[in-house]
């Protein structure tokens, strides 16, 4: 899903708004158990997002 979002944003033509190119980085986390607190997943996804940005942006990184 993260890759679908990333590629869809990259394919946007926003030239009529004066925007040349837009990209996104996505951090993904998947629960390993049913009772895992959502706050834990958000922290993991956030860390993955910053790894994606540090690695060059416009990518998807999983926690």
C-alpha positions, 0 to 999 in steps of 0.5 A: 500500500505504501508503494502504491501511495508513493508511486501515485503521488510521483505520477501527479501532474501538478504543472498547472499549479506551478509545481514541477514534481512532488514526492513522498516518503512512507514509513510502514509498521505492521503489528506482530500481535493482536494486542500491540498498542497502536502507539507502538506502531505509530512510533515504529512507522515514524522511525521508518519514515525518518529512515526513508527520508535519510536514505534519499526520500521518495521511498517506502521503508518498513519497520 
